[in-house]
Amino acid sequence: MFISQIVLVLSSDVETPLLIGGFFKEGSIVKVLGADSPDEAFEIIETYEPDLIVAYDNFRKNIADICLKIREKTGSYRPVIMVLSKARDVEKGLNLLKLGADDFQDESIDKKELSLRIFAHLRRHIGELTDQVTKLPYITLSHRMLKRNIKLNKEGLFALMYLDIDNFEPYREIYGHIAAEKLLQTFIAIIRTCLDEKDFLGRVGEDKFIIFTFPEKADKIATFLSYYFDMVSPKFYTDVDTNRGYLILNGDEKVGMRVPLASVSIGIASNLNNKGIGFEELLNRAIAVHRLAKIKTGSFWISDRLKIASGNSEKEPQKKILVVENDASLSYLLVTTLEMQGYCVEAMNSSEYLPETVEKMLPNLVIIDINENNGEKDLEICRNIKEKHQFIRIIASTTECNKEKILDSGADLYIPKPYELVVLFNWISRFLNYEVLQ
């Protein structure tokens, strides 16, 4: 069960959080955290970003100063602050409301009324951060939910799915907003059918969503969504477009542009191999894997465990690729993608031992980043590789260099950085499938 909302109870009486915690059923998606000092409360606020803060006026420090400090600590978001005080002072209450409190009550308030007020505040707070069309949490609440659950479940296993509808914008441009909205609502309905109360679904973009679930469920959900969406989506097109298999965008800048039909791309990242993974790292990994899924046409999903949803079993790697890239993240992305496409891939972070590696591996293709500080040597290595092994294709990339100079060194293709991965992968496919003659 993932926690959707957090209530922080700030009181010098350590029993008070237990009292308020009793308002919620066991297994509730709301978690109550207690703090018996302002400093402890500020640490919890920074770590978990609670949705509601119930602050009791039973500290030596002025409650007004505490409210001000809370608002300073929550500058990036705005939780509900509810103050309970023994002093039945209207002026004090008005002053606290001016300083940032949202509610001021007598500490002797009836427990039932207090619980109802807490539930009302939570309901309103989450409603303000929910998209009224899809009834899903916006990106702010979605990210907050992920962050707090990762910190609360350090020993647990979880998976983050990042998904979207490919070619959604062209569809809306041609078929209109009403049709696009129905397509979006249908997609959400399909997602909901394979989730339960233990999973979390949030909206993080116009047609982008996240699902927080368990690793053993993520692959099954992705398979179901890909299959079912491909079955349903043709109903949102005319027979002409469905039979043709693509849309045609018209206009001064898009004359005859061919656009594939809508599909689903899903990237899955989990903490199976790294229980200490943080929120940002997990999210970035899911987004990176999602980008790989979008390279494929049609509905497709990829897991960071290098499992691919495909109708056909993978063939044994036949062609070998050697990647020479000093950017570790880009190198990982290239190796991961190419391995999933069925290639045998090795990577190096410099060209120092490139000649020896080439002689040992005899790759079909070398992708090399020409180092600006070692450019002449790298070009000479390319020249020697080509002289000894004419069958080895070479793709060279760099941020700045003379294109002719690189091609003269024996490189078959020069791609300036930064480049689009899709462009690079298309050229790799063309070279290794002999669509570009030797």
N, C-alpha and C positions, 0 to 999 in steps of 0.2 A: 504494500500500500504506500503510495507516494503522498507526501504532504503538500497540500495546495496553499494553505494559509497558516500563518504563525501569529499567535497572540503573546505579547510580552507583558508580564505582570511585574511592575516595579513597586516593591513594598518592603519595609523593614521587617515586617512579619512574614517569616518563611512559610507559614501555613496558608497564606492568602493565595498563592498560585495553585495550591492543591484544591482550594475552594472553587476557583474559577475553572480549573481543569475538570471539575466534576460536572460542569454544564454540558460537556461534550461526551458522546458515547465512545465506548472502547472501539478502537479501529477507525476513529474519525479522521477525516482528511485535514483537520485543524489540530495543530500542536501548540500546547501552552508551555512557554518557557518562563522561568522565574528569575528575578534579580533582586538581591537585598541591599544593593547599593547603586547609586547613579553610575559609577565607573563600570561596574559589571554590566549594567544595562547598555551603556554606550558600546561596549565590546560586542554584545549580542546584536545590537542594531547594525554595527558595521559588518558582522559576519553573516547574519541571516535576513536582514532587511524585513522585520516583522510588518504585518499588515495593520495590526491594531496594537496600541500600547496603552495599557491600563496603569496609570500612575497614581499611587496613593500619596496623599500629603502627610506623611508621617516620618519625614526626615528633618534633620537639623537644617539642611540646606533649603533655601526658599524654593517652593515648588515652581514659582514663576521662572526662576533661573534655570531649573531643570528642564522646563518646557522649551525655553529658548535654546538651550544646548541640544535638546533632541532635534529641534528643527534645523539647527546647524549641521548636525550629523546626518540628517536625512535630506540633504539638498538635492540629491539625484532622484529622489522619489518622495511621495508624500503619504506617510501612514496616518491612520486615524489616531488621535490622542484623546483619551478619556481620563479626566482627573476626578478622583474621589477624595473629598476632604471632610473632616469633622466640623470645620467651621462653616456654619450656615450664613455665608456672607455673599450677598448678591454682587456687591462691588468687586469683591475678589474674583468671583466667577466671571464677571464681565471682563475684568482685566486679563484673566487667563485666556479667555476666548480671543481677545485682541492679540495676545502674544503667541497664538498658534494652536491652542487647545481646540478640539472640536466638540467636546461635551464636558459639562461640569455637574457633578452630582454629590449629594450628601453621602457620606460613607455608610450611613445607616440604611441606605436604600434597600428595599426588599430584594431578596436573592432572585426571585422570579423575574422582577422588573429589570434587575441588573443583567440577567442572562438574556432577556429579550432585547435589551439595548445593545448588548455585545453582538448578538446574531444580526440585528438590523444594521449595525455599523459594518460588519463583515460583508453582508449581502450587498450593501450600497457600494462599498469599496471595490469589490470584485466586479460589480456591474459597471462601474466607471471605467474599468480596464478591460471590458469585454466588447468585442465587435457585435453590434446589434443585428447584423445581417446573418452571420454564421453562428452567433452565440458562442464564439470561441475567445479565449484570452488573447489580448494583443501581445506584441513582441515583448513589451516591458514586463508584464506579468509572467509570460512564458519563460523568459530568461531568469527572472527572479525565482520561479518555481524550480527550474533546473539547478540553479546555483545552491539553493538551500537543501535540496534533496541529496545532491552529491556530497555536501558537507555533513549531512545527518546520517548518511548511509555509507560511511567510509569502508565498512567491511562487507557491504552487500554488493550484489552484481546487478548491473543495469545497462541498458543500451539506449542510444539516442538515434532516432531516425529523422533524417532531413529529406523532405520530399517536395516536389512541385509538379505542376502540369506544364509539359513542354508545349511551346507554340500557343500559349494561351492568349497573348497579346494579338497576334495575327487573326486568331479566331474571333476575338472581340471586335477587331477592326472591320471584319467582313460581315459577321453575323449580328453584331450589335450588342449593347450592354445587357439587355434582358436575357438573350440566349446565353451569353457568357456567364451571367449570374446563375442561371439554371445549371449550366455545366459545372460550375464551382460547387453549388449546393449538392449536386449529385455525387461529386467526388467526395465531399465531406461525409455524405450519408454512407457511401461505400466504406470509408475509413471507420466510421462509428460501428459498423456491423461486425468488425473484427477486433474491437477493443472492449474492455470491461472496466469496472470501477477502479481497478488497480492500475490502469494506464492513464497517461495524461496526453491530451491533444491540444496544441496551441497553434495560433496563426502568427507567422513571423514575416509576412509579406503579402503582396496582392494575391499571389497564387502559390505561396510557399508555406509549409507547415512543419511542425516538429511533433514527434511522438516519443514520449519517454516511457519505456517499457522494460521488460526483462530479456536478456540475450536469447533465451530459448524460444521466445515468442517472436522476436524481431524478424527472423528469416521467414517464418510462416506468414506473418502479416504482409511483408513485402511481396511474397509470391502471390498471395491472394489479391492484393491491390493491383498488381501488374496485370494479372490474368483477367480479373473482373472488369477493370477499367477498359481494357482493350475490347471486351465483349460489349460494353455499354456505349462507349464513345461514338461509334458510327451512327447511332441514332440521332446525334446532334448535328449531323451534316446532311446536305441534300444528296440524293442518289448520284447526281453528276459528280460531286466532289468525292463521295465514297468510292465510286467505281474508278475514278481517275487516280485516287490514292494520295492526293495532295491538293493544296489550295494555291490559287494564283493571286498574288497581290498586284494591284494596278496602281499607277500613279507616276508622276514625273521622275521620282527617284527610285521607284520599285517596279519598273516596267517588266512584266513577265517574270517576276520573282517567284520561284517555286518554294512553297512552304509545306513541310510534312504535316500530317494530321496530328491532333493532340495525343499525347502519350504521357506516361508517368516516369519520372526519374527519382530513384530513392538511394540515398547513401546511409549506411549504418555504421556507427562507431560504438564500441563498448569498452568496459573496463576489465574485460576478462584477463588481459595480460598486464594490466596496470591498475591496481586498485587505488593507487594514490593519485590518479588523474584528476585534474582540476576542471572546473566548468568551461573555461575558455579553451583549453586544450581539447576537451571532448567535442565541443561545438565546432572548433576549427577542423578537427579531424573528420567529423561527419560531413561538413561542407565540402572539404577536399575530396572525400570519397564520392560525394554526390556529383561533383564536377566530372569525375571519371565516368559515372553512370550516364551523364548527359552526352558523352561522346558517341555512345551507341544510339542507333536509330530505333524508334519504337520504345515501348515500355520496358524498363530495365532497372535492375537493382544490383548494388554491390555492397558487400560488407568489408570492413577493414580486416576481417579474417581471411580475405582473398577468396571468398565464395562468390560465385557469380550465378545469377538466375539466368538460365539459358535452356532452350529447348533441346539443344544438342550437347552431348558430352564433349569435354575439351580434348583436343587432339594432343598427341605428344609433341613437345616443342621440337621443331625442326630447324628453325633459323636462329642464329645467335647474334646478339647485339651487345656491343661494349659501349657503356656510357662513361664519358669523362667530364665530370661536372663538379666544381668546388662548392656549389650551393647545395648544402645537405638536404634541405627541404625539397628543392626542385629535383635533385637526384632521386630521392625517395619516390616522388610522384611519378617520374619517368619510369623507374624500375618497376614499381607496382603496376602501373597501367600496362606496360609492355608484357610483363609476366602474365597478366590476366588475359592478354590477347593471344597467349600461346607461345611467346618467344622465350628463349633461354637468354637471360640477361645478367651481365656482370657490371659492376660500377667501380669507378676510381675517382678520387677527389683531386688528382693532379695527373699530368702527363709524364711524370718522372720515370715511371716504369712501363709506360705505354708500349714501346717497341717489344719488350720481352713478353708482355701480356698478349699482344697480338700474335706473336709467333706461337705461343702456347695454346691460345684459344682459337685462333683463325676464325674470327667472327665474320658474319656476312655484312655487318654494318657497324660503323663506328660513329657515335654522336659525340663530338668534342667541343667543349667551350674553350675558345682561344683566349688564354689569359693575357691581359694587356701587358703585364710585367714580364711575360715570357713568350710574347707573340712570335718572334722570329724562330725560336726553338720549336714551338708547337707547329708552326707551318713547315719547318724542315722535317719534323716527324711525319706529318701528313704526306709530304712528298716522298719520303722513303717507303712508307706503307704502300702507297700507290704504285711505286716502281717495282716492289717485290710481289705485291698481290693485287693485280688489276681487278680481280673479281670483288674485292672489298669496297663497298660503297661508303663514302664519308660525307657526313652532314656536319658542317661547322657553324658555330654561332658565336657571337660576341657583341658587346655593347657598341664599340666603335672600332672599325678597321676598314681597310681598303678592300672592297668586294672583289675586284679583279685580282688582287694579290692573293686572296684566299683561294679563289677558284684556280689560279695558276699553280697553287701548291698541290693540287690534286683533289681538292674537295669536289664532290659531285653537286653539292648544294650549299648555299650560304643563307642562313636565316639570322637577321639582326635581332638582338634582344631589346626589349621583351617581346616574345612571340606568343601567338595563340597556340595552345597545345593541340587543338584540332588540326591546325595547319601542319604542324610537325608530324602528327600521327598519320595524316593522309599521305604525306611524302614518304614516310617509312613504309607504309603499306604498298605504295606504288613501286618503290625501289625493290622491296623484297618479294613482290609478286610479279616482278619483271614487266610492269606496265611502262616503266621508263627503260628503254633499251640501253644495253651496255655500250 
